Amino acid sequence: MKNIPLTIEELRAGLREKKFSCVELVNAYCERIKKFDGILNSFITIEENRIKEQAKIVDKEIAQNGYPE
């Protein structure tokens, strides 16, 4: 995932239309945080492993039950 959508509507549509998964989205945001946080210092702690595990769970739920309305 090269370009991160800028609006929540684009994120929702991308997930619903399976343009990317939650895991891909989380990975993209983690990379973006790593890239810019040294300059911005906007995060104290990033629990990268935890959020990636949560994204896997959400992807599994979407695969089993469909995207929630």
Buried (B, 14 or more C-beta within 10 A) or exposed (E): BEEBBEEEEEBEEBBEEEBBBBBBBBBBBBEEBEEEEEEEEEEEEEEBEEBBEBBBEBBEEBEEEEEEE
